[in-house]
Amino acid sequence: MTDAHDPVTDRHRDTSSTDVDPLPIDVDSRSRRAAVATIGSLGAGVLAGCLDRGGVKGDGSGTGTGGSESVETHPATNAIEGSPTLGPEPGTAEATIVEFGDPSCSTCAAFASSTFPKLRENAIDPGRVSYVWRALPGVEPWGRPAARALWAVQLADPEGFWRLKAWYYDERASISEDTVRDRTEEALVDGEVSTDARVDRVLAAIDDEDETVRERLERDERAGKETDFTGVPAFVLFRDGEHVTTVLGNQPYGVFEGALGL
């Protein structure tokens, strides 16, 4: 778990997004059971974020229904070992949240700047929630090489992973498929992103020359595909080891609070 002063909460600019509307319910005033029932009843009304399953940018939809699968058996947690994690190990806290995201996704960045800081302050840092991030790139062409760079840093420096992800969100408007390699190298060499990961290994991952990184990203994408996501960000929620619901898009803190009984 990283220290309290972390760029994932400190360095994000205001990236409020209109791509996704919040759920039209006040889950703050309801029990977890009522919140889950309401989320499930919305069906296609729950809007997704940046990525359509076919690779087309735009809003997707999802059911948001719960199920009987556990944190050990749900497809979202397949091959999750070693994934970027904040808080306790997955499945050991009151609740576990598995996010599927893309470093090039504007809605993911909006969530990171709007909802995530409160989620971290109230639930992750106190040890009540395990928070896992998995890559599901495809929003912009540079999202995939950036996801490989993130995995390369994660394998060498888990804290550095969160700093690089925050940097990608902050700088995404100025990054393209043609510049992602050079921009990442500059950020690492100049110290704009502090990490113990070797720059040459991160660049090799961007160039798709690192077999371990390639395998890790394939695991993430396979888990996302098996979970049938049509957009990112997507969040799979578990409470007491059991799957509660799935939340799609940049939803407010109250949705997570209500669904997980935080």
Secondary structure, 3 states (H helix, E strand, C coil): CCCCCCHHHHCCCCCCCCCCCCCCCCHHHCCHHHHHHHHHHCHHHEECCCECCCCCECCCEECCCCCCCECCCCHHHCCCCCCCEECCCCCCCCEEEEEEECCCCHHHHHHHHHCHHHHHHHHHCCCCEEEEEEECCCCCCCHHHHHHHHHHHHHHCHHHHHHHHHHHHHHHHHCCCCCHHHHHHHHHHCCCCCCCCCHHHHHHHHCCCCHHHHHHHHHHHHHHHHCCCCCCCEEEEEECCEEEEEEECCCCHHHHHHHHCC
